[in-house]
Amino acid sequence: MPSHDQNLQETFNEKGERISPILPNEVKNFLVDIDGTVCDDVPNEEPERMSTILPYPDALKIVNKWFEDGHRITFFTSRTEEHRDITEEWLLKHGFKYHTLLMNKPRGGNYHWIDNHIVKATRFKGKFTDLVVKTHEIEVFRD
């Protein structure tokens, strides 16, 4: 299922130097965790369970809708590289549409993502639905 970036736009800094390309504003780059987000949480210490769990139906529906709407879907997981095959087979078996699978996300939660691009975080709390806009306090670098 994975495919390459086809709608990245070339960008330049104020000096005219090429910098990392960006997606058009209307295209979102969804990074979606697997365990505990699109299916029950299965720890790396119990890989035999990885092939038998079922996806959350609402997660499958919404993720595939985002894909069909032209957004980029990247699954990322704390599963290790040794679990890649079983993870890809599970995603395929259950019909998840996606572009990329990233393994070895740090374990333990309490994530703090620092990036030169805007990052919007959505905490999964048990059900996938359409996203709505809410305002929350965030931490930023001091000027």
Buried (B, 14 or more C-beta within 10 A) or exposed (E): BEEEEEEBEEEEEEEEEEEEEBBEEEBBBBBBBBBBBBBEEBEBEEBEEBEEBEBBEEBBEBBBEBBEEEBBBBBBBBBBEEBBEBBBEBBEEBEBBBBBBEBEBEEEEEEEEEEEEEEEEEEEEEEBEEEEEEEEEEEEEEE
